[in-house]
Structures are given as C-alpha cells and as structure tokens.
Amino acid sequence: MIEPSKVEESAGPLSAEDAAEVLAVIGAASSADGLRPLSEHATLHLRHGGDAHVRHFLVRDNGDVVGYLHLDTTDLVAGPSAEVVVHPDKRGRGIGQLLLHAAIAATAGADLRLWAHGDSESAQHLATSMGFRRGRVLWQMRRSLYAPLPTAELPAGVLVRAFDAQRDESNLLELNRRAFENLPDQSRWTAEDLRIRLAEPWFDPNGLLVAHDAAGAMVGTHWTKVHGAQHHGE
C-alpha cells in the first residue's frame, strides 16, 4: 500500500515532465487493457497544456508517476467527474482507491461521478469498493463495413459535404455549443480545441461531414475516426 501522503494535487496544466509521465502510464494501460483509460478530451488536454478548470491527482512510486486521476469540475448541474488510470504493473496496491479518496475529499459535498472506459473487473471492483453505483452506460454500436447500406434520404433542402476549415470552423463551434449545452467539456470547445483535433493523426477532412439546410445554416455534423484497426464514428 502506498501512503496517502504520496498523493499530489494541482490545478491547471501539468508541467511538461509530469504530463509526459502521465501519458506514458496511459500508454501502458492502453496496451495492457486494449482500450484507452481516459477520454479523448482529457488526453488531449494533457498533451496540449491542459485546462484551467481541471484538477490533477498523481501518485508516485520511487519518484515515478504510477497513478493519475483527472478531475473535471466544470459541470455545475451533474457535478464533478473523475477518470482514473493506474500503471498495469502497479495495480492491486490500493493506488486507485487512494486517488479516489483524494478526489472525494476535494469535492466534499458534491456527487462525484466516476467514468470507467470499458467494463473490466478491476474497474468494477474499484468503483464498488468505493461505494459508487452504476448510473449510466454508453453503448458502442457496430456494423459490418461490408454490409450494404440503404440509400440515404435527406430532408428537403439539406446537403451534406466534407468539412472546410475556412468556411465551417465558426459554424461548427456554434452548433457544437448548442448541441452539447448540458455537457460542458464538449460545449466549451474553442477554435484551438477544434484545431488540436484536426491535427490528430486520425483526422481526415473527408471524414468530417457537415449538413446544411437550404438557407446555408449548419444543421448537423458527423466525425469519422480511424484509429489503426479500430473503426468508429461519432
């Protein structure tokens, strides 16, 4: 068991050195578990300087970061949310519980939400051991890329085309703000947040589709992401 005094808490962007160590832990966990332990939103903020509203909790072992908790306090309605990752070689030592204890203490009086990316036994055990109950499940829906698709039937006057950064950036951000009004981590996207995503290795401008009505207003978007052998759209 690592001592509680080992939990380090900070707000705003992490130092470049700490961010690199946390990203290394995320990489190790991703390889071991077959999925990313943190959301894209949290991971991108770690890579590109973070968010002033985020609080970070670190646990070190012999000077090396072995556990990390990302605490987002921006949702004033649903409450703060946490995402946790522990290095695969350091699991079973109470590090996840230690991080959650620190986050719960830091959000005293609020209902802390815990996101688990995947439904592994270790994630279930950590959540239940800390008194969390399952409140929401996100489904991953799949279809064969070889199965025939029905002909698309668009509403009258609606056209779909590929995203054009010069023409569409501000309209996409405004639509995103309105569509995700109740999800602050999404609705607060800035032009820089969008550009960071457009610079990701998976981004293909032909895979970001935008729909416009007859008056030229943007009424919908669809992101197509390709991560190596994993295919999924939003």
Residue, then its C-alpha position, 0 to 999 in steps of 0.5 A: m500500500i502506498e501512503p496517502s501522503k504520496v498523493e499530489e494535487s494541482a490545478g491547471p496544466l501539468s508541467a511538461e515532465d509530469a504530463a509526459e509521465v502521465l501519458a506514458v502510464i496511459g500508454a501502458a494501460s492502453s496496451a495492457d487493457g486494449l482500450r484507452p483509460l481516459s477520454e479523448h478530451a482529457t488526453l488531449h488536454l494533457r498533451h496540449g497544456g491542459d485546462a484551467h478548470v481541471r484538477h490533477f491527482l498523481v501518485r508516485d512510486n520511487g519518484d515515478v508517476v504510477g497513478y493519475l486521476h483527472l478531475d473535471t469540475t466544470d459541470l455545475v448541474a451533474g457535478p464533478s467527474a473523475e477518470v482514473v488510470v493506474h500503471p498495469d504493473k502497479r495495480g492491486r496496491g490500493i493506488g486507485q482507491l487512494l486517488l479516489h479518496a483524494a478526489i472525494a475529499a476535494t469535492a466534499g459535498a458534491d456527487l462525484r461521478l466516476w467514468a470507467h472506459g470499458d467494463s473490466e473487473s478491476a474497474q468494477h471492483l474499484a468503483t464498488s469498493m468505493g461505494f459508487r453505483r452504476g448510473r449510466v452506460l454508453w453503448q458502442m454500436r457496430r456494423s459490418l463495413y461490408a454490409p450494404l447500406p440503404t440509400a440515404e434520404l435527406p430532408a428537403g433542402v439539406l446537403v451534406r459535404a466534407f468539412d472546410a476549415q475556412r468556411d465551417e470552423s465558426n459554424l461548427l463551434e456554434l452548433n457544437r455549443r448548442a448541441f452539447e449545452n448540458l455537457p460542458d467539456q464538449s460545449r466549451w470547445t474553442a477554435e484551438d480545441l477544434r484545431i488540436r483535433l484536426a491535427e490528430p493523426w486520425f483526422d481526415p477532412n473527408g471524414l468530417l461531414v457537415a449538413h446544411d439546410a437550404a438557407g446555408a445554416m449548419v444543421g448537423t455534423h458527423w466525425t469519422k475516426v480511424h484509429g489503426a484497426q479500430h473503426h468508429g464514428e461519432 
